Amino acid sequence: MSGIVGSKLNIRGSGRIAKLGTDGQVLTSAGAGVSAVYEDAAGGGTSWQSVTTGSTLTAVAGNGYPINTTSNACTVTLPAGSVGDTIEFVDYAGTWDTNVVTLTANGSEKIQSATDDADLNVERQGVKIVYVDATQGWVATTGVNESTGGATAPALRLQPYSVDFLCIAGGGGGAGSYYAGGGGAGGYRNSYLSETSGRGSASETALSLSSGTTYTITIGAGGAAGTQHENGSNGTDSSISGGLITTVTSTGGGGSVEGDGAPFTAGLDGGSGGGAGATDDVGGSGTANQGYDGGGGTTGGANGTTGGGGGAGADGETLTTGADGGDGGAGLESSITGAAVTRGGGASGSAYNGTKGTGGTGGGGTGAQGDGSVTQATAGTANTGGGGGGASHSATNTGGVGGSGVVILRMTTADYTGTYTNAETPIVDGSDTILVFNTNGTYTA
């Protein structure tokens, strides 16, 4: 027979007797013919606790916790783990998507191989975590849920960490002869400290990167140069994308136009606008929060003036008289790499009977000189997003190519994972690590 006999439990079929356990223990069996024993819940089941409504909770291995975050978020401190320890959590009121539950490890232990905190932020979520070892720490074994809209959400999401960025697109190409404006700089976006972003805008908000997520870095190429009677091309966008971040995109710089054989048009729009040729045209428009406008061209004098390409920090120059080339707009200085570097300069326009302009600081190319002191248009400097210079009559027919863009990421060394592709050798500046991408690459947070 089976049943309780005194202080012992008779197990039918085994003939074995087990003493009754204490409060909170569970009965476990090691198989036929072996005495069943009572063990703590951590070893054989979950001991569910009363509903937690406070803002903090110290969890105990073997327990389950319904957590009500209707009125406030809750931070849960996990215990020092032993291999096989488990803890369960349930969204009691369906409010974790509004007030999240944050899991923080005990001391130097880890959550899913990282020392970062983790969030439970899915409505009606339930999750079970287990302590694996010192390398992985606490990991989720159950609990993948469907969030609103049917998308699958992870059971346990490590908290993101802050990463500053500088993202510059490729500069615009310079137009071919005759009398061409300068190419505009690539769009310039910056979150580091209180440094300025393009077009005089405030520093942007740093990125929040999620651990374990791979982010794609795309570097924009400089715009192609125009040949005789051909306008320059716009540069290509640069971007940072992946995970849950809103993609950061910097717009390629506007190409410049020439003022003789081609249809007379305004400079091309872009991150910064391209300069106009020697006609009554205006420069191209820059993009809000990224770059300034290109300079206009003017008919008159001895073959007229040409406009400078817009820069991240200033408009390209527009001259109203004479036969000179307008200066390129200045770029912006950033110390995101630990040293002050200026990038995002617009290129200058060319001149035939006058004087060519000066390229904008920060990689802007120089327009050609086409009179007795013949010089050629120069390209924008690589990985600055500088615009390419415009060509001129009596010099080469070809303008300058735009400079390629660059993406730079800066984070605390404590957060840095060391997992990337195609970045330059990491730079260490104080407590931070910096990655510079001059070509397409990736970073895994």
Buried (B, 14 or more C-beta within 10 A) or exposed (E): EEEEEEEEBBBEEBEBBBEEBEEEBBBBBEEEEEEBBBBBBBBBBBBEBEEBBEEEBEBBBBBBBBBBBEEEBBBBEBBEBEEEBBBBBBBBBBBBBEBBBBBBBBEEBBBBBBBBBBBBBBBBBBBBBBBBEEEBBBBBEEBEBEBEEEEEBBBBBBBBBBBBBBBBBBBBBBBBBBBBBBBBBBBBBBBBEEBBBBBEBEBBEBBBBBBBBBBBBBBBBBBBBBBBBBBBBBBBBBBBEBBEBEEBBBBBBBBBBBBBEBEBBBBBBBBBBBBBBBBEBBBBBBBEBBBBBBBBBBBEBEBBBBBBBBBBBBBBBBBEEBBBBBBBBBBBBBEBBEEEBBBBBBBBBBBBBBBBBBBBBBBBBBBBBBBEEEBBBBBBBBBBBBBBBBBBBBBBBBBBBBBBBBBBBBBEBEBBBEEBBBBBEBBEBEEBBBBBBBBBBBBBB
